[in-house]
């Protein structure tokens, strides 16, 4: 067991009879699990952690790191200047003139950094 989590008491119960973990403790345990070669069940046995608790934390981590897609409308290709309108999930819309496939790729690459 690494020193950074050695002192963590995963059996400590609060007044409701349930284990209580700080955000820092959750992140350390998730990191320990992800760097181990153990199954979720084996990790939970080793750390005396409820398997549903770990599964819930991992689900939240996955959801937080998922990439979402945005609606993109391309202008009429016969027009002298194409425009790309990007509608982000938070309601922000950006319209950018695009003259070539390379410029379009640059727009998408830049938009992807906004989602990270």
Secondary structure, DSSP 4 states (H G I P E B T S, - for coil): --HHHHT--TT-B-TTSSB---HHHHHHHHHHHHHS---HHHHHHHHT--HHHHHHHHHHHHHHH-----EEEEPPTTSSSEEEEEE-TTS-EEEEEE-SHHHHHHHHHHHHHHH-
